[in-house]
Amino acid sequence: MTVVIDGERLTVQDVHRVAREYEKVGLAEECLTKIEASRKIVESKLDSNETVYGINTGFGDLANVKIEPSKTKELQKNLVRSHTSGVGDPLDEDVVRAVMLLRANTLTKGYSGIRFETVNTLIDMLNKCVHPFVPSQGSVGASGDLAPLAHMSLVLMGEGEAFYEGEKLTGKDAMKKAGIEPVELQAKEGLALLNGTQVMTAIGVLALHDSKNLLKSALIAGAMSLEALKGTSAAFDERIHKVRPHPGQNKCAEILRKLLGGSEIIPSHKDCKKVQDPYTLRCMPQVYGTAFDAMSYVENVLKIEMNSANDNPLVFKNGDILSGGNFHGQPIALAMDMFGAAISEIGNISERTTDKLMYEEESGLPPFLAKDSGLNSGMMIAQYTAASLVSENKVLAHPASVDSIPTSAGQEDHVSMGTIAARHARDILKNVQNTVAIELLAAAQALEFHDLDPGKGVKTAYDKIRTEIEPLERDRPLYEDIKKIRKMIESGELLSAVNSEIDLPL
């Protein structure tokens, strides 16, 4: 299959398919007309020698410097070269592929004044797996992601560094081996490639894709823990949630009811002395549901952004070339800060629930879920790991978007820090995937000490985990077990197994 881009209809799933499944990318036929019309307007401004920002002027605080016509090509090359000032570890390959796809999609809208040849070369690089070396740090999200997008664009010019067939090469050699002719940038093209929010958006879109499996897997873990701790399902009664009709809360309550349906454990302790469960069990719909609603907001922002024109200046059909601020990353910055906070809360509840499984007094189970406690430490240190992860998240979840450092001699006097927000959100997501994996591992072990069957959904999840991981009979290294369950979460394998049995409302 081919993902056809037209600047209007790209989806989160499309990005996932291209970035991680290496789907080919094609350009919708109607885009050629829009791209060429936009380019003609740029060329007409050059011919008239009219002063237009970014075409025949300097950039940022140097916008008042007029560039003579013979040097407009050099101006664009210098722009890209000077902006490749990123540092740090390179962005992951899937992120770089998503960045390239998103930038190409934006350019096809026909507001950037770029040539068809240049857009097509970017798509060719994507299809032939030439992946630019793009350092992860250096963007303040002001005029978009200038530094990282410059590293991407440098390879387009046949410079910089790139990965090709598992080898890190010069950009020139990577392009040559792939059979792609580098582009000599023309007027406006460097700016068209660099001005945009594609890096923060790419990180955000891939994290959002992964969060969907994580949120529902966290509910599965919570339901398993509730059964192991002899909690009640009464708090998930539909009547309670209908009178507080937040969509996420009601959806989560419904999922929990389905997961726990048919449980033999829950009615077995109906007449116990416990009146209410702790909030970590009782309030899962309210807390996890809020995360569901937050993710809906984030998804809407990302869908708009990845199909938007966020270049500057923008070229319009009537010949106007207008400077504005569509490259400013604030929409993404705020959304990704919300993303990080929402996912952090999932981790907070998951870790506290895991902790409850460790206490004999709280759980009625052997200390640390060990069958011979004392001689065996059981899952003591797995809970320590979960505690360290959620503690780290408390630092990462500090909103990046509330900070701003002026750049470009004060011309860019408010910046979004959107790429920092996105990177932190991605790191939080990874931490919570591991945190929930630890809860699933512990809850499955806790169910070993029950003679009765849990709900059908919980039993299916338990059985799925047991296909990969044996019960803990005596101490063993647990890091591989955690890794296996995390992969089940990431891939959606755990969720699919449960959904095939009880048809969850996804």
Secondary structure, 3 states (H helix, E strand, C coil): CEEEECCCCCCHHHHHHHHHHCCEEEECHHHHHHHHHHHHHHHHHHHHCCCCCCCCECCHHHCCCECCHHHHHHHHHHHHHHHCCCEEEECCHHHHHHHHHHHHHHHCCCCCCCCHHHHHHHHHHHHCCCEECCEEECCCCCCECHHHHHHHHHHHCCCCEEEECCEEEEHHHHHHHHCCCCCCCCCCHHHHHHCECHHHHHHHHHHHHHHHHHHHHHHHHHHHHHHHCCCCCHHHCHHHHHCCCCHHHHHHHHHHHHHHCCCCHHHHCCCCCCCCCCHHHHCHHHHHHHHHHHHHHHHHHHHHHHCCCCCCCEECCCCCEECCCCCCCHHHHHHHHHHHHHHHHHHHHHHHHHHHHHCHHHHCCCHHHCCCECCECCCHHHHHHHHHHHHHHHHHCCCHHHCCCCECCCCECCCCCHHHHHHHHHHHHHHHHHHHHHHHHHHHHHHCCCCCCCCHHHHHHHHHHHCCCCCCCCCCCCHHHHHHHHHHHHHCHHHHHHHHHHCCCC
